[in-house]
């Protein structure tokens, strides 16, 4: 069975923290909302480590991505 899900790491510029969201269907446009936010971390490294641990314990078909990192955001 396919979960078709993905974690998204995105920096909240106002708060200066990295937010981790669950995108439950990668085929649809994702809208950021509090209901889908799983965790916040102070650094990108901690966010990635948290995602790696989450992936060990949960089915997330497409792993995680970091939004905006290539755009200089």
N, CA, C and O atoms as a Tripos MOL2 file, in Angstrom:
@<TRIPOS>MOLECULE
protein
  292   291    73     0     0
PROTEIN
NO_CHARGES

@<TRIPOS>ATOM
      1 N           0.8460   -1.1790    0.0000 N.3       1 UNK1
      2 CA          0.0000    0.0000    0.0000 C.3       1 UNK1
      3 C           0.8890    1.2380    0.0000 C.2       1 UNK1
      4 O           1.8830    1.2870    0.7240 O.2       1 UNK1
      5 N           0.5470    2.2130   -0.7870 N.am      2 UNK2
      6 CA          1.3300    3.4270   -0.9310 C.3       2 UNK2
      7 C           0.7840    4.5300   -0.0290 C.2       2 UNK2
      8 O          -0.4280    4.7330    0.0560 O.2       2 UNK2
      9 N           1.6900    5.2390    0.6450 N.am      3 UNK3
     10 CA          1.2360    6.3340    1.5030 C.3       3 UNK3
     11 C           1.1960    7.6530    0.7480 C.2       3 UNK3
     12 O           0.4220    8.5410    1.1030 O.2       3 UNK3
     13 N           2.0290    7.7990   -0.3000 N.am      4 UNK4
     14 CA          2.0460    8.9950   -1.1500 C.3       4 UNK4
     15 C           2.2640   10.2780   -0.3410 C.2       4 UNK4
     16 O           1.7160   11.3280   -0.6750 O.2       4 UNK4
     17 N           3.0670   10.1840    0.7230 N.am      5 UNK5
     18 CA          3.2700   11.3230    1.6020 C.3       5 UNK5
     19 C           4.7240   11.7910    1.5920 C.2       5 UNK5
     20 O           5.6200   11.0940    1.1160 O.2       5 UNK5
     21 N           4.9260   12.9810    2.1280 N.am      6 UNK6
     22 CA          6.2590   13.5750    2.1750 C.3       6 UNK6
     23 C           6.3170   14.6060    3.2990 C.2       6 UNK6
     24 O           5.3310   15.2920    3.5660 O.2       6 UNK6
     25 N           7.4640   14.7130    3.9510 N.am      7 UNK7
     26 CA          7.6900   15.7590    4.9320 C.3       7 UNK7
     27 C           8.3020   16.9610    4.2200 C.2       7 UNK7
     28 O           9.1230   16.8050    3.3160 O.2       7 UNK7
     29 N           7.9010   18.1460    4.6280 N.am      8 UNK8
     30 CA          8.4310   19.3830    4.0610 C.3       8 UNK8
     31 C           9.0270   20.2080    5.1950 C.2       8 UNK8
     32 O           8.3660   20.4800    6.1970 O.2       8 UNK8
     33 N          10.2800   20.5990    5.0220 N.am      9 UNK9
     34 CA         10.9500   21.4710    5.9900 C.3       9 UNK9
     35 C          10.9880   22.8580    5.3780 C.2       9 UNK9
     36 O          11.4640   23.0330    4.2560 O.2       9 UNK9
     37 N          10.4910   23.8400    6.1060 N.am     10 UNK10
     38 CA         10.4300   25.2110    5.5880 C.3      10 UNK10
     39 C          10.7890   26.1780    6.7060 C.2      10 UNK10
     40 O          10.3410   26.0150    7.8420 O.2      10 UNK10
     41 N          11.5940   27.1800    6.3890 N.am     11 UNK11
     42 CA         11.9750   28.1720    7.4000 C.3      11 UNK11
     43 C          10.8840   29.2300    7.5240 C.2      11 UNK11
     44 O          10.4260   29.7950    6.5310 O.2      11 UNK11
     45 N          10.4810   29.4810    8.7650 N.am     12 UNK12
     46 CA          9.5570   30.5660    9.0580 C.3      12 UNK12
     47 C          10.4290   31.7890    9.3400 C.2      12 UNK12
     48 O          11.0430   31.8930   10.4020 O.2      12 UNK12
     49 N          10.4760   32.6990    8.3900 N.am     13 UNK13
     50 CA         11.3660   33.8520    8.5060 C.3      13 UNK13
     51 C          11.0070   34.7550    9.6810 C.2      13 UNK13
     52 O          11.8970   35.3310   10.3070 O.2      13 UNK13
     53 N           9.7370   34.8850    9.9830 N.am     14 UNK14
     54 CA          9.3130   35.7360   11.1000 C.3      14 UNK14
     55 C           9.7700   35.1780   12.4410 C.2      14 UNK14
     56 O          10.2430   35.9250   13.2970 O.2      14 UNK14
     57 N           9.6330   33.8880   12.6220 N.am     15 UNK15
     58 CA          9.9850   33.2420   13.8920 C.3      15 UNK15
     59 C          11.4390   32.7830   13.9280 C.2      15 UNK15
     60 O          11.9890   32.5310   15.0010 O.2      15 UNK15
     61 N          12.0610   32.6740   12.7500 N.am     16 UNK16
     62 CA         13.4390   32.2150   12.6890 C.3      16 UNK16
     63 C          13.6140   30.7410   13.0020 C.2      16 UNK16
     64 O          14.7050   30.3060   13.3690 O.2      16 UNK16
     65 N          12.5440   29.9710   12.8590 N.am     17 UNK17
     66 CA         12.5950   28.5370   13.1530 C.3      17 UNK17
     67 C          12.2560   27.7400   11.8990 C.2      17 UNK17
     68 O          11.6340   28.2460   10.9650 O.2      17 UNK17
     69 N          12.6800   26.4960   11.9060 N.am     18 UNK18
     70 CA         12.3760   25.5830   10.8080 C.3      18 UNK18
     71 C          11.1460   24.7810   11.1720 C.2      18 UNK18
     72 O          11.1020   24.1460   12.2260 O.2      18 UNK18
     73 N          10.1460   24.8070   10.3070 N.am     19 UNK19
     74 CA          8.8880   24.1010   10.5400 C.3      19 UNK19
     75 C           8.8470   22.8430    9.6780 C.2      19 UNK19
     76 O           9.2810   22.8550    8.5260 O.2      19 UNK19
     77 N           8.3300   21.7770   10.2370 N.am     20 UNK20
     78 CA          8.2370   20.5030    9.5360 C.3      20 UNK20
     79 C           6.7570   20.1730    9.3500 C.2      20 UNK20
     80 O           5.9940   20.0870   10.3110 O.2      20 UNK20
     81 N           6.3800   19.9920    8.0970 N.am     21 UNK21
     82 CA          4.9820   19.7290    7.7380 C.3      21 UNK21
     83 C           4.8450   18.3510    7.1120 C.2      21 UNK21
     84 O           5.7870   17.8300    6.5140 O.2      21 UNK21
     85 N           3.6620   17.7670    7.2550 N.am     22 UNK22
     86 CA          3.3200   16.5290    6.5710 C.3      22 UNK22
     87 C           2.4710   16.8710    5.3560 C.2      22 UNK22
     88 O           1.3890   17.4430    5.4850 O.2      22 UNK22
     89 N           2.9650   16.5210    4.1880 N.am     23 UNK23
     90 CA          2.1830   16.6360    2.9600 C.3      23 UNK23
     91 C           1.6620   15.2360    2.6770 C.2      23 UNK23
     92 O           2.4150   14.3730    2.2250 O.2      23 UNK23
     93 N           0.4010   15.0070    2.9350 N.am     24 UNK24
     94 CA         -0.1550   13.6580    2.8450 C.3      24 UNK24
     95 C          -0.4440   13.1960    1.4210 C.2      24 UNK24
     96 O          -0.7160   12.0160    1.2000 O.2      24 UNK24
     97 N          -0.3900   14.1100    0.4530 N.am     25 UNK25
     98 CA         -0.5980   13.7230   -0.9450 C.3      25 UNK25
     99 C           0.2740   14.5880   -1.8420 C.2      25 UNK25
    100 O          -0.0740   15.7320   -2.1360 O.2      25 UNK25
    101 N           1.4010   14.0470   -2.2750 N.am     26 UNK26
    102 CA          2.3460   14.8350   -3.0700 C.3      26 UNK26
    103 C           1.8100   15.2010   -4.4510 C.2      26 UNK26
    104 O           2.3890   16.0470   -5.1320 O.2      26 UNK26
    105 N           0.7170   14.5790   -4.8690 N.am     27 UNK27
    106 CA          0.1370   14.8730   -6.1830 C.3      27 UNK27
    107 C          -0.6570   16.1780   -6.2060 C.2      27 UNK27
    108 O          -0.9750   16.6880   -7.2800 O.2      27 UNK27
    109 N          -0.9800   16.7210   -5.0390 N.am     28 UNK28
    110 CA         -1.7680   17.9540   -4.9620 C.3      28 UNK28
    111 C          -0.8860   19.1220   -4.5370 C.2      28 UNK28
    112 O           0.1670   18.9170   -3.9340 O.2      28 UNK28
    113 N          -1.3120   20.3520   -4.8480 N.am     29 UNK29
    114 CA         -0.6060   21.5350   -4.3660 C.3      29 UNK29
    115 C          -0.7150   21.5790   -2.8530 C.2      29 UNK29
    116 O          -1.7930   21.3840   -2.2920 O.2      29 UNK29
    117 N           0.4080   21.8350   -2.1950 N.am     30 UNK30
    118 CA          0.4290   21.8390   -0.7330 C.3      30 UNK30
    119 C           0.1960   23.2420   -0.2040 C.2      30 UNK30
    120 O           0.8170   24.2010   -0.6620 O.2      30 UNK30
    121 N          -0.7030   23.3550    0.7620 N.am     31 UNK31
    122 CA         -0.9840   24.6170    1.4470 C.3      31 UNK31
    123 C          -0.4810   24.4910    2.8780 C.2      31 UNK31
    124 O          -0.8520   23.5590    3.5920 O.2      31 UNK31
    125 N           0.3610   25.4270    3.2950 N.am     32 UNK32
    126 CA          0.9050   25.3900    4.6490 C.3      32 UNK32
    127 C          -0.1660   25.7940    5.6600 C.2      32 UNK32
    128 O          -0.7280   26.8860    5.5750 O.2      32 UNK32
    129 N          -0.4440   24.9130    6.6100 N.am     33 UNK33
    130 CA         -1.3840   25.2500    7.6800 C.3      33 UNK33
    131 C          -0.9640   24.5480    8.9700 C.2      33 UNK33
    132 O          -0.2260   23.5630    8.9430 O.2      33 UNK33
    133 N          -1.4330   25.0550   10.0690 N.am     34 UNK34
    134 CA         -1.0250   24.5440   11.3820 C.3      34 UNK34
    135 C          -1.4060   23.0810   11.5900 C.2      34 UNK34
    136 O          -0.7130   22.3630   12.3110 O.2      34 UNK34
    137 N          -2.4780   22.6380   10.9810 N.am     35 UNK35
    138 CA         -2.9200   21.2560   11.1620 C.3      35 UNK35
    139 C          -1.9040   20.2590   10.6060 C.2      35 UNK35
    140 O          -1.7990   19.1360   11.0990 O.2      35 UNK35
    141 N          -1.1630   20.6660    9.5890 N.am     36 UNK36
    142 CA         -0.1880   19.7730    8.9660 C.3      36 UNK36
    143 C           1.2150   19.9130    9.5490 C.2      36 UNK36
    144 O           2.1070   19.1460    9.1840 O.2      36 UNK36
    145 N           1.4320   20.8820   10.4510 N.am     37 UNK37
    146 CA          2.7510   21.0710   11.0330 C.3      37 UNK37
    147 C           2.9810   20.0470   12.1370 C.2      37 UNK37
    148 O           2.1730   19.9140   13.0570 O.2      37 UNK37
    149 N           4.0910   19.3280   12.0330 N.am     38 UNK38
    150 CA          4.4160   18.2980   13.0110 C.3      38 UNK38
    151 C           5.3440   18.8070   14.1080 C.2      38 UNK38
    152 O           5.2290   18.3900   15.2600 O.2      38 UNK38
    153 N           6.2630   19.7060   13.7580 N.am     39 UNK39
    154 CA          7.3160   20.0850   14.6950 C.3      39 UNK39
    155 C           7.9980   21.3550   14.2150 C.2      39 UNK39
    156 O           7.9860   21.6640   13.0230 O.2      39 UNK39
    157 N           8.5980   22.0970   15.1560 N.am     40 UNK40
    158 CA          9.4890   23.2030   14.8030 C.3      40 UNK40
    159 C          10.8370   22.9350   15.4530 C.2      40 UNK40
    160 O          10.9130   22.3660   16.5430 O.2      40 UNK40
    161 N          11.8860   23.3450   14.7810 N.am     41 UNK41
    162 CA         13.2430   23.1780   15.2860 C.3      41 UNK41
    163 C          14.0090   24.4790   15.0820 C.2      41 UNK41
    164 O          13.7060   25.2290   14.1540 O.2      41 UNK41
    165 N          14.9980   24.7620   15.9350 N.am     42 UNK42
    166 CA         15.7310   26.0220   15.8260 C.3      42 UNK42
    167 C          16.7450   26.0650   14.6750 C.2      42 UNK42
    168 O          17.1020   27.1440   14.2020 O.2      42 UNK42
    169 N          17.2070   24.8920   14.2280 N.am     43 UNK43
    170 CA         18.2020   24.8620   13.1440 C.3      43 UNK43
    171 C          17.7780   23.8460   12.0780 C.2      43 UNK43
    172 O          16.9910   22.9350   12.3340 O.2      43 UNK43
    173 N          18.3200   24.0330   10.8940 N.am     44 UNK44
    174 CA         18.0360   23.0950    9.8020 C.3      44 UNK44
    175 C          18.5880   21.7170   10.1480 C.2      44 UNK44
    176 O          17.9470   20.7040    9.8690 O.2      44 UNK44
    177 N          19.7600   21.6730   10.7480 N.am     45 UNK45
    178 CA         20.3610   20.3870   11.1190 C.3      45 UNK45
    179 C          19.4430   19.6110   12.0650 C.2      45 UNK45
    180 O          19.2270   18.4150   11.8720 O.2      45 UNK45
    181 N          18.9040   20.2810   13.0820 N.am     46 UNK46
    182 CA         17.9940   19.6070   14.0150 C.3      46 UNK46
    183 C          16.7080   19.1720   13.3260 C.2      46 UNK46
    184 O          16.1570   18.1210   13.6530 O.2      46 UNK46
    185 N          16.2240   19.9650   12.3790 N.am     47 UNK47
    186 CA         15.0170   19.5920   11.6250 C.3      47 UNK47
    187 C          15.2650   18.3340   10.8040 C.2      47 UNK47
    188 O          14.4180   17.4420   10.7590 O.2      47 UNK47
    189 N          16.4120   18.2600   10.1610 N.am     48 UNK48
    190 CA         16.7510   17.0830    9.3640 C.3      48 UNK48
    191 C          16.9140   15.8540   10.2480 C.2      48 UNK48
    192 O          16.4430   14.7710    9.9000 O.2      48 UNK48
    193 N          17.5740   16.0140   11.3810 N.am     49 UNK49
    194 CA         17.7250   14.8880   12.3070 C.3      49 UNK49
    195 C          16.3740   14.4000   12.8090 C.2      49 UNK49
    196 O          16.1490   13.1950   12.9240 O.2      49 UNK49
    197 N          15.4620   15.3430   13.1110 N.am     50 UNK50
    198 CA         14.1280   14.9580   13.5620 C.3      50 UNK50
    199 C          13.3940   14.1880   12.4560 C.2      50 UNK50
    200 O          12.7490   13.1740   12.7230 O.2      50 UNK50
    201 N          13.4970   14.6710   11.2280 N.am     51 UNK51
    202 CA         12.8450   13.9850   10.1030 C.3      51 UNK51
    203 C          13.3970   12.5790    9.9220 C.2      51 UNK51
    204 O          12.6370   11.6380    9.6910 O.2      51 UNK51
    205 N          14.7120   12.4270   10.0240 N.am     52 UNK52
    206 CA         15.3040   11.0950    9.8880 C.3      52 UNK52
    207 C          14.7610   10.1450   10.9440 C.2      52 UNK52
    208 O          14.4540    8.9920   10.6390 O.2      52 UNK52
    209 N          14.6380   10.6100   12.1750 N.am     53 UNK53
    210 CA         14.0780    9.7750   13.2450 C.3      53 UNK53
    211 C          12.6010    9.4510   12.9550 C.2      53 UNK53
    212 O          12.1640    8.3140   13.1330 O.2      53 UNK53
    213 N          11.8530   10.4460   12.5130 N.am     54 UNK54
    214 CA         10.4390   10.2560   12.1790 C.3      54 UNK54
    215 C          10.2920    9.1880   11.0860 C.2      54 UNK54
    216 O           9.4020    8.3410   11.1570 O.2      54 UNK54
    217 N          11.1690    9.2350   10.0800 N.am     55 UNK55
    218 CA         11.1000    8.2830    8.9750 C.3      55 UNK55
    219 C          11.4010    6.8530    9.4200 C.2      55 UNK55
    220 O          10.9230    5.9020    8.8020 O.2      55 UNK55
    221 N          12.1840    6.6930   10.4810 N.am     56 UNK56
    222 CA         12.4630    5.3530   11.0050 C.3      56 UNK56
    223 C          11.2240    4.7150   11.6170 C.2      56 UNK56
    224 O          11.0970    3.4910   11.6390 O.2      56 UNK56
    225 N          10.3120    5.5450   12.1120 N.am     57 UNK57
    226 CA          9.1720    5.0370   12.8660 C.3      57 UNK57
    227 C           7.8290    5.1550   12.1370 C.2      57 UNK57
    228 O           6.8250    4.6080   12.5950 O.2      57 UNK57
    229 N           7.8080    5.8650   11.0080 N.am     58 UNK58
    230 CA          6.5570    6.1280   10.2890 C.3      58 UNK58
    231 C           6.7350    5.9090    8.7960 C.2      58 UNK58
    232 O           7.8330    6.0590    8.2600 O.2      58 UNK58
    233 N           5.6450    5.5520    8.1350 N.am     59 UNK59
    234 CA          5.6750    5.3610    6.6930 C.3      59 UNK59
    235 C           5.4990    6.7200    6.0100 C.2      59 UNK59
    236 O           4.4430    7.3450    6.1040 O.2      59 UNK59
    237 N           6.5500    7.1590    5.3270 N.am     60 UNK60
    238 CA          6.5180    8.3950    4.5400 C.3      60 UNK60
    239 C           7.1810    8.0470    3.2170 C.2      60 UNK60
    240 O           8.4060    7.9440    3.1420 O.2      60 UNK60
    241 N           6.3870    7.8690    2.1830 N.am     61 UNK61
    242 CA          6.8880    7.3110    0.9350 C.3      61 UNK61
    243 C           7.9830    8.1320    0.2800 C.2      61 UNK61
    244 O           8.9500    7.5620   -0.2240 O.2      61 UNK61
    245 N           7.8610    9.4640    0.2700 N.am     62 UNK62
    246 CA          8.8020   10.2900   -0.4690 C.3      62 UNK62
    247 C           9.8150   11.0190    0.4210 C.2      62 UNK62
    248 O          10.4210   11.9980   -0.0130 O.2      62 UNK62
    249 N          10.0020   10.5530    1.6540 N.am     63 UNK63
    250 CA         11.0170   11.1420    2.5210 C.3      63 UNK63
    251 C          10.7110   12.5890    2.8630 C.2      63 UNK63
    252 O           9.5770   12.9320    3.1970 O.2      63 UNK63
    253 N          11.7470   13.4490    2.7770 N.am     64 UNK64
    254 CA         11.5520   14.8590    3.0940 C.3      64 UNK64
    255 C          12.2860   15.7370    2.0900 C.2      64 UNK64
    256 O          13.2170   15.2970    1.4160 O.2      64 UNK64
    257 N          11.8470   16.9820    2.0070 N.am     65 UNK65
    258 CA         12.5170   17.9920    1.1930 C.3      65 UNK65
    259 C          12.6540   19.2580    2.0370 C.2      65 UNK65
    260 O          11.9120   19.4650    2.9970 O.2      65 UNK65
    261 N          13.6160   20.0970    1.6600 N.am     66 UNK66
    262 CA         13.7900   21.3880    2.2910 C.3      66 UNK66
    263 C          13.3430   22.4270    1.2810 C.2      66 UNK66
    264 O          13.9730   22.5950    0.2370 O.2      66 UNK66
    265 N          12.2630   23.1210    1.5840 N.am     67 UNK67
    266 CA         11.7010   24.1520    0.6980 C.3      67 UNK67
    267 C          12.5690   25.3950    0.6910 C.2      67 UNK67
    268 O          13.0170   25.8460    1.7460 O.2      67 UNK67
    269 N          12.8120   25.9570   -0.4920 N.am     68 UNK68
    270 CA         13.4430   27.2410   -0.6250 C.3      68 UNK68
    271 C          14.9450   27.2710   -0.4730 C.2      68 UNK68
    272 O          15.5500   28.3320   -0.6300 O.2      68 UNK68
    273 N          15.5680   26.1490   -0.1730 N.am     69 UNK69
    274 CA         17.0020   26.1410    0.0830 C.3      69 UNK69
    275 C          17.7950   26.5010   -1.1790 C.2      69 UNK69
    276 O          18.8520   27.1240   -1.0790 O.2      69 UNK69
    277 N          17.3100   26.1260   -2.3430 N.am     70 UNK70
    278 CA         18.0090   26.4330   -3.5840 C.3      70 UNK70
    279 C          17.7060   27.8280   -4.1090 C.2      70 UNK70
    280 O          18.3670   28.2960   -5.0360 O.2      70 UNK70
    281 N          16.7210   28.4930   -3.5340 N.am     71 UNK71
    282 CA         16.3410   29.8200   -3.9730 C.3      71 UNK71
    283 C          16.9510   30.9090   -3.0960 C.2      71 UNK71
    284 O          16.6540   32.0910   -3.2680 O.2      71 UNK71
    285 N          17.7990   30.5080   -2.1600 N.am     72 UNK72
    286 CA         18.4260   31.4560   -1.2730 C.3      72 UNK72
    287 C          17.4950   31.9780   -0.1970 C.2      72 UNK72
    288 O          17.7600   33.0250    0.3930 O.2      72 UNK72
    289 N          16.4190   31.2740    0.0670 N.am     73 UNK73
    290 CA         15.4570   31.7160    1.0850 C.3      73 UNK73
    291 C          15.9120   31.2920    2.4660 C.2      73 UNK73
    292 O          15.2320   31.5740    3.4530 O.2      73 UNK73
@<TRIPOS>BOND
     1     1     2 1
     2     2     3 1
     3     3     4 2
     4     3     5 am
     5     5     6 1
     6     6     7 1
     7     7     8 2
     8     7     9 am
     9     9    10 1
    10    10    11 1
    11    11    12 2
    12    11    13 am
    13    13    14 1
    14    14    15 1
    15    15    16 2
    16    15    17 am
    17    17    18 1
    18    18    19 1
    19    19    20 2
    20    19    21 am
    21    21    22 1
    22    22    23 1
    23    23    24 2
    24    23    25 am
    25    25    26 1
    26    26    27 1
    27    27    28 2
    28    27    29 am
    29    29    30 1
    30    30    31 1
    31    31    32 2
    32    31    33 am
    33    33    34 1
    34    34    35 1
    35    35    36 2
    36    35    37 am
    37    37    38 1
    38    38    39 1
    39    39    40 2
    40    39    41 am
    41    41    42 1
    42    42    43 1
    43    43    44 2
    44    43    45 am
    45    45    46 1
    46    46    47 1
    47    47    48 2
    48    47    49 am
    49    49    50 1
    50    50    51 1
    51    51    52 2
    52    51    53 am
    53    53    54 1
    54    54    55 1
    55    55    56 2
    56    55    57 am
    57    57    58 1
    58    58    59 1
    59    59    60 2
    60    59    61 am
    61    61    62 1
    62    62    63 1
    63    63    64 2
    64    63    65 am
    65    65    66 1
    66    66    67 1
    67    67    68 2
    68    67    69 am
    69    69    70 1
    70    70    71 1
    71    71    72 2
    72    71    73 am
    73    73    74 1
    74    74    75 1
    75    75    76 2
    76    75    77 am
    77    77    78 1
    78    78    79 1
    79    79    80 2
    80    79    81 am
    81    81    82 1
    82    82    83 1
    83    83    84 2
    84    83    85 am
    85    85    86 1
    86    86    87 1
    87    87    88 2
    88    87    89 am
    89    89    90 1
    90    90    91 1
    91    91    92 2
    92    91    93 am
    93    93    94 1
    94    94    95 1
    95    95    96 2
    96    95    97 am
    97    97    98 1
    98    98    99 1
    99    99   100 2
   100    99   101 am
   101   101   102 1
   102   102   103 1
   103   103   104 2
   104   103   105 am
   105   105   106 1
   106   106   107 1
   107   107   108 2
   108   107   109 am
   109   109   110 1
   110   110   111 1
   111   111   112 2
   112   111   113 am
   113   113   114 1
   114   114   115 1
   115   115   116 2
   116   115   117 am
   117   117   118 1
   118   118   119 1
   119   119   120 2
   120   119   121 am
   121   121   122 1
   122   122   123 1
   123   123   124 2
   124   123   125 am
   125   125   126 1
   126   126   127 1
   127   127   128 2
   128   127   129 am
   129   129   130 1
   130   130   131 1
   131   131   132 2
   132   131   133 am
   133   133   134 1
   134   134   135 1
   135   135   136 2
   136   135   137 am
   137   137   138 1
   138   138   139 1
   139   139   140 2
   140   139   141 am
   141   141   142 1
   142   142   143 1
   143   143   144 2
   144   143   145 am
   145   145   146 1
   146   146   147 1
   147   147   148 2
   148   147   149 am
   149   149   150 1
   150   150   151 1
   151   151   152 2
   152   151   153 am
   153   153   154 1
   154   154   155 1
   155   155   156 2
   156   155   157 am
   157   157   158 1
   158   158   159 1
   159   159   160 2
   160   159   161 am
   161   161   162 1
   162   162   163 1
   163   163   164 2
   164   163   165 am
   165   165   166 1
   166   166   167 1
   167   167   168 2
   168   167   169 am
   169   169   170 1
   170   170   171 1
   171   171   172 2
   172   171   173 am
   173   173   174 1
   174   174   175 1
   175   175   176 2
   176   175   177 am
   177   177   178 1
   178   178   179 1
   179   179   180 2
   180   179   181 am
   181   181   182 1
   182   182   183 1
   183   183   184 2
   184   183   185 am
   185   185   186 1
   186   186   187 1
   187   187   188 2
   188   187   189 am
   189   189   190 1
   190   190   191 1
   191   191   192 2
   192   191   193 am
   193   193   194 1
   194   194   195 1
   195   195   196 2
   196   195   197 am
   197   197   198 1
   198   198   199 1
   199   199   200 2
   200   199   201 am
   201   201   202 1
   202   202   203 1
   203   203   204 2
   204   203   205 am
   205   205   206 1
   206   206   207 1
   207   207   208 2
   208   207   209 am
   209   209   210 1
   210   210   211 1
   211   211   212 2
   212   211   213 am
   213   213   214 1
   214   214   215 1
   215   215   216 2
   216   215   217 am
   217   217   218 1
   218   218   219 1
   219   219   220 2
   220   219   221 am
   221   221   222 1
   222   222   223 1
   223   223   224 2
   224   223   225 am
   225   225   226 1
   226   226   227 1
   227   227   228 2
   228   227   229 am
   229   229   230 1
   230   230   231 1
   231   231   232 2
   232   231   233 am
   233   233   234 1
   234   234   235 1
   235   235   236 2
   236   235   237 am
   237   237   238 1
   238   238   239 1
   239   239   240 2
   240   239   241 am
   241   241   242 1
   242   242   243 1
   243   243   244 2
   244   243   245 am
   245   245   246 1
   246   246   247 1
   247   247   248 2
   248   247   249 am
   249   249   250 1
   250   250   251 1
   251   251   252 2
   252   251   253 am
   253   253   254 1
   254   254   255 1
   255   255   256 2
   256   255   257 am
   257   257   258 1
   258   258   259 1
   259   259   260 2
   260   259   261 am
   261   261   262 1
   262   262   263 1
   263   263   264 2
   264   263   265 am
   265   265   266 1
   266   266   267 1
   267   267   268 2
   268   267   269 am
   269   269   270 1
   270   270   271 1
   271   271   272 2
   272   271   273 am
   273   273   274 1
   274   274   275 1
   275   275   276 2
   276   275   277 am
   277   277   278 1
   278   278   279 1
   279   279   280 2
   280   279   281 am
   281   281   282 1
   282   282   283 1
   283   283   284 2
   284   283   285 am
   285   285   286 1
   286   286   287 1
   287   287   288 2
   288   287   289 am
   289   289   290 1
   290   290   291 1
   291   291   292 2
@<TRIPOS>SUBSTRUCTURE
     1 UNK1         2 RESIDUE 1 A UNK
     2 UNK2         6 RESIDUE 1 A UNK
     3 UNK3        10 RESIDUE 1 A UNK
     4 UNK4        14 RESIDUE 1 A UNK
     5 UNK5        18 RESIDUE 1 A UNK
     6 UNK6        22 RESIDUE 1 A UNK
     7 UNK7        26 RESIDUE 1 A UNK
     8 UNK8        30 RESIDUE 1 A UNK
     9 UNK9        34 RESIDUE 1 A UNK
    10 UNK10       38 RESIDUE 1 A UNK
    11 UNK11       42 RESIDUE 1 A UNK
    12 UNK12       46 RESIDUE 1 A UNK
    13 UNK13       50 RESIDUE 1 A UNK
    14 UNK14       54 RESIDUE 1 A UNK
    15 UNK15       58 RESIDUE 1 A UNK
    16 UNK16       62 RESIDUE 1 A UNK
    17 UNK17       66 RESIDUE 1 A UNK
    18 UNK18       70 RESIDUE 1 A UNK
    19 UNK19       74 RESIDUE 1 A UNK
    20 UNK20       78 RESIDUE 1 A UNK
    21 UNK21       82 RESIDUE 1 A UNK
    22 UNK22       86 RESIDUE 1 A UNK
    23 UNK23       90 RESIDUE 1 A UNK
    24 UNK24       94 RESIDUE 1 A UNK
    25 UNK25       98 RESIDUE 1 A UNK
    26 UNK26      102 RESIDUE 1 A UNK
    27 UNK27      106 RESIDUE 1 A UNK
    28 UNK28      110 RESIDUE 1 A UNK
    29 UNK29      114 RESIDUE 1 A UNK
    30 UNK30      118 RESIDUE 1 A UNK
    31 UNK31      122 RESIDUE 1 A UNK
    32 UNK32      126 RESIDUE 1 A UNK
    33 UNK33      130 RESIDUE 1 A UNK
    34 UNK34      134 RESIDUE 1 A UNK
    35 UNK35      138 RESIDUE 1 A UNK
    36 UNK36      142 RESIDUE 1 A UNK
    37 UNK37      146 RESIDUE 1 A UNK
    38 UNK38      150 RESIDUE 1 A UNK
    39 UNK39      154 RESIDUE 1 A UNK
    40 UNK40      158 RESIDUE 1 A UNK
    41 UNK41      162 RESIDUE 1 A UNK
    42 UNK42      166 RESIDUE 1 A UNK
    43 UNK43      170 RESIDUE 1 A UNK
    44 UNK44      174 RESIDUE 1 A UNK
    45 UNK45      178 RESIDUE 1 A UNK
    46 UNK46      182 RESIDUE 1 A UNK
    47 UNK47      186 RESIDUE 1 A UNK
    48 UNK48      190 RESIDUE 1 A UNK
    49 UNK49      194 RESIDUE 1 A UNK
    50 UNK50      198 RESIDUE 1 A UNK
    51 UNK51      202 RESIDUE 1 A UNK
    52 UNK52      206 RESIDUE 1 A UNK
    53 UNK53      210 RESIDUE 1 A UNK
    54 UNK54      214 RESIDUE 1 A UNK
    55 UNK55      218 RESIDUE 1 A UNK
    56 UNK56      222 RESIDUE 1 A UNK
    57 UNK57      226 RESIDUE 1 A UNK
    58 UNK58      230 RESIDUE 1 A UNK
    59 UNK59      234 RESIDUE 1 A UNK
    60 UNK60      238 RESIDUE 1 A UNK
    61 UNK61      242 RESIDUE 1 A UNK
    62 UNK62      246 RESIDUE 1 A UNK
    63 UNK63      250 RESIDUE 1 A UNK
    64 UNK64      254 RESIDUE 1 A UNK
    65 UNK65      258 RESIDUE 1 A UNK
    66 UNK66      262 RESIDUE 1 A UNK
    67 UNK67      266 RESIDUE 1 A UNK
    68 UNK68      270 RESIDUE 1 A UNK
    69 UNK69      274 RESIDUE 1 A UNK
    70 UNK70      278 RESIDUE 1 A UNK
    71 UNK71      282 RESIDUE 1 A UNK
    72 UNK72      286 RESIDUE 1 A UNK
    73 UNK73      290 RESIDUE 1 A UNK
